[in-house]
């Protein structure tokens, strides 16, 4: 999901000391010096959102049935028919992953509505699902209530179906749909407005390109106010005046640090990723990332969903850096989360709960170098989010020591600031006491809503010290916890080179690899990997890691390959260096002008070495595009046995969401085309750049 709408100005939220009703004497004075908020602080609804920490995104709509990421808007509602739809199974999968809320794509860019909207016929009411009497939004909302998750909605501002999109009448339509969603389905904790807006579409049959100037067109501040009038506790995501900002990528990686504050000088993905220390606006980051390559379910991604170990890494890289995690789940055409995905989500949630089941700091005694009356060091251990330790204003680099009573082994440190008083800590360090004195085990910038840090290796100590090495105001620390993360093995990495040679590797020491290539699921009894092996004509490789010390195994890693590229060559290209597109090295980019020397769109023609049935292609976006180069937005293809390829275009389409999601794009043709030569042309870029960057192209023959 691209995010093109960014605020240029937003009022900072400040909480005056007189209006804060904080338990435990939060604003207790010391010798007449009150503890006042520092800088921007969160609103009541933002604070409630912070405490949720990790939530689910569910992408499910007519795209699930068309095998696309972005629908065009001309889809027939008759194809939407999830015959085994199970809202409780979907919500249960989110709950198993220890996710606390769930946001459903009530309407994506294609305009198809998962509720029987009174304002359009392009909805579930004209589908076979429950004979037109179904309401997916209502069923998911009810399942969330039954299972204790909060419910949120995604409503795409861009509607490629509606005839009035881009005109004033559409805004009335959009607000009417928003009112339906905010008044018919109970409490809403978040409304997610996607930043992808304007482009080609069906538009009631016009089939044309429509562009908008998003900020004045939608009048985002008025729409945000409209949401807050109808749902005062609903945080809004992304546009002008919103409560939450985009983290700047869809990879599940927040900046380190990731400040909850921003300035009012406009958004960039880089600023969204890190925030702005001392910024005047409280605008925390939400990290949306999918459990699969795509946002919607695709059969070809089965077996390649994120492992529990990878999900845990994402947790530390988002929640652990004070961002909110929004993890996407993709129901299949049955209307259910696949067994594989449920298994991975459950294993992740089980590991997360196991990690937090035992706080190794529980029962410890705490002592601080400085503490204000009413805010002693012991407050960091009481599990009360309203109490905190605060030092004296003039304490130089205050510190707090936990005496665990006996040596304990941990590899996770969790800290939290008391957010109603703002972001006060700039830098901190954690030490353990050893025979030779104190030893630093980590040092970081920023704490925020929570800092969850995993050490490279476990440490054993009785005394653990937190040092505030730089702070803009007296620190207010509400939590200091120590945990031991359970063992989660990452599946082996599976790669194949241009010659068709497959290599399996593991990041973990002391780990063996077992694999299969016959379609069977690998077990500890499967063949052990000892050396690279040849797979020239393609196939599926599955592998597991085996921890030799404990015999624990990872989840299954899976990669499917097509024919090898050693027989391929570049016949012609509109710019030099196109050999990088077929070198099987994903970090070598082809950079080319959008318009070739002949005045035609940028293109490359690949000689496959023999005539084949070509069923599609795979494109990997550029690894590190230079300034002025972007991702391709659209493509055309010609295939044949005559190298001139003088015939008409046989296939064409778009690269959906490519600017925000750098996962490989898999484009399947309507039917196979026979030929030795494949020409792929790129008529435009995603953000209007004059050059494009592509890392790799593969051809689908299977």
HELIX and SHEET records of a PDB file:
HELIX    1   1 UNK A   17  UNK A   19  5                                   3    
HELIX    2   2 UNK A   44  UNK A   52  1                                   9    
HELIX    3   3 UNK A   63  UNK A   66  1                                   4    
HELIX    4   4 UNK A   77  UNK A   79  5                                   3    
HELIX    5   5 UNK A   87  UNK A   96  1                                  10    
HELIX    6   6 UNK A  124  UNK A  126  5                                   3    
HELIX    7   7 UNK A  129  UNK A  132  5                                   4    
HELIX    8   8 UNK A  136  UNK A  147  1                                  12    
HELIX    9   9 UNK A  168  UNK A  183  1                                  16    
HELIX   10  10 UNK A  203  UNK A  205  5                                   3    
HELIX   11  11 UNK A  214  UNK A  218  1                                   5    
HELIX   12  12 UNK A  220  UNK A  230  1                                  11    
HELIX   13  13 UNK A  269  UNK A  274  1                                   6    
HELIX   14  14 UNK A  299  UNK A  301  5                                   3    
HELIX   15  15 UNK A  308  UNK A  318  1                                  11    
HELIX   16  16 UNK A  319  UNK A  321  5                                   3    
HELIX   17  17 UNK A  339  UNK A  357  1                                  19    
HELIX   18  18 UNK A  377  UNK A  381  5                                   5    
HELIX   19  19 UNK A  419  UNK A  421  5                                   3    
HELIX   20  20 UNK A  578  UNK A  582  5                                   5    
SHEET    1   A 8 UNK A 235  UNK A 237  0                                        
SHEET    2   A 8 UNK A 190  UNK A 192  1                                        
SHEET    3   A 8 UNK A 150  UNK A 155  1                                        
SHEET    4   A 8 UNK A 101  UNK A 107  1                                        
SHEET    5   A 8 UNK A  54  UNK A  58  1                                        
SHEET    6   A 8 UNK A 324  UNK A 329  1                                        
SHEET    7   A 8 UNK A 284  UNK A 290  1                                        
SHEET    8   A 8 UNK A 244  UNK A 246  1                                        
SHEET    1   B 2 UNK A 199  UNK A 201  0                                        
SHEET    2   B 2 UNK A 208  UNK A 210 -1                                        
SHEET    1   C 2 UNK A 261  UNK A 262  0                                        
SHEET    2   C 2 UNK A 281  UNK A 282 -1                                        
SHEET    1   D 5 UNK A 365  UNK A 368  0                                        
SHEET    2   D 5 UNK A 399  UNK A 417 -1                                        
SHEET    3   D 5 UNK A 451  UNK A 471 -1                                        
SHEET    4   D 5 UNK A 425  UNK A 434 -1                                        
SHEET    5   D 5 UNK A 437  UNK A 445 -1                                        
SHEET    1   E 4 UNK A 365  UNK A 368  0                                        
SHEET    2   E 4 UNK A 399  UNK A 417 -1                                        
SHEET    3   E 4 UNK A 476  UNK A 483 -1                                        
SHEET    4   E 4 UNK A 389  UNK A 390 -1                                        
SHEET    1   F 3 UNK A 493  UNK A 496  0                                        
SHEET    2   F 3 UNK A 501  UNK A 505 -1                                        
SHEET    3   F 3 UNK A 533  UNK A 534 -1                                        
SHEET    1   G 3 UNK A 511  UNK A 516  0                                        
SHEET    2   G 3 UNK A 539  UNK A 547 -1                                        
SHEET    3   G 3 UNK A 557  UNK A 561 -1                                        
SHEET    1   H 5 UNK A 569  UNK A 573  0                                        
SHEET    2   H 5 UNK A 602  UNK A 621 -1                                        
SHEET    3   H 5 UNK A 665  UNK A 682 -1                                        
SHEET    4   H 5 UNK A 634  UNK A 640 -1                                        
SHEET    5   H 5 UNK A 651  UNK A 654 -1                                        
SHEET    1   I 4 UNK A 569  UNK A 573  0                                        
SHEET    2   I 4 UNK A 602  UNK A 621 -1                                        
SHEET    3   I 4 UNK A 691  UNK A 700 -1                                        
SHEET    4   I 4 UNK A 590  UNK A 593 -1                                        
SHEET    1   J 4 UNK A 569  UNK A 573  0                                        
SHEET    2   J 4 UNK A 602  UNK A 621 -1                                        
SHEET    3   J 4 UNK A 691  UNK A 700 -1                                        
SHEET    4   J 4 UNK A 629  UNK A 630  1                                        
END                                                                             
